[in-house]
Amino acid sequence: MAKSVKIYTTRTCPYCHMAKEFFKANDVKYTEIDVGSDRKAAEEMIKRSGQMGVPVIDVDGTIIVGYNKEALKKALSIK
């Protein structure tokens, strides 16, 4: 079963770009939420993660702060 993946990003975030490249390389479908242009989404991200920095990645409710390749692999069951 496919996992639900959301990534909270900004346009200028290099680690967000790296995370999205990781998703593409591993054929992971994701929803991108630009918190730089959506204040309500930014507030949601802060409430869910306790963080103001991006990326914040939500994999089926598991919150990963920053681009953490090993944590992403584990959350997505990728070897």
N, C-alpha and C positions, 0 to 999 in steps of 0.2 A: 504494500500500500504506500502510495506517495505521501511524503510528509509535507505539512504546511510550513513554508519558509517565508519570512518577512525580513527585509533588511532596511533599517532606518539609516538614511544616508544624507550627504550633502554633495553638491556638484563638484566641489573642490577637494574632496577627501581621498587621498591616495590609497588608504587601507580599504575604503569602501570599494574602490576600483579593483583592488586585488581580490577581495571577497567575491565580487561579481564574476571575475575571471575564473576563480575557483569553481563557482557554481556552473558556469558555462562548460568548463573542461570536464566536469563530472555529470553533465546533463541534469542538473538540478533546477527545477522550475521554482521561481521565487517572485515575490511581490516587492517592488522597490517603493519605499516611502521617503520622499525628499523633505526632511525636517527643516531644511533651509528656507523652503517656501511655504510650509504648512505649519503654522504655529500650534494648531490643535494636535497635530501628529507629534510635534516635538514634546508637548506636554504629556501625551500618552506614553511616549518613549521614556521620558524621565520617570514617570509614575511606575512603569513596569520594570525598569532596570535600575533606577536610582542614579543613572549616569546622564551627563549632559553631552558627552563626547560621542562621536560616531566612528565606526559603525556599531550599531546594536543589532544583533541578529536573533530572531525568534524562530526556533525550530520546534514546532509542536509544543510551544509553551516553555521550552528550555531557552533561557536567555544567555547569549554569548556576547560579551562586551569586547569590542575590538576584533581584529582579524586574527583569530586563533585557529590555525589550520587543523591541529590535532583535535581540538574540541569540536570543530565542525565535522570532521571525519567521524568522530564518535557519535555525535548527535544524529548524523545522517546515515549511519551504518555503512560507511565507505572504508574499504581497506586500503 
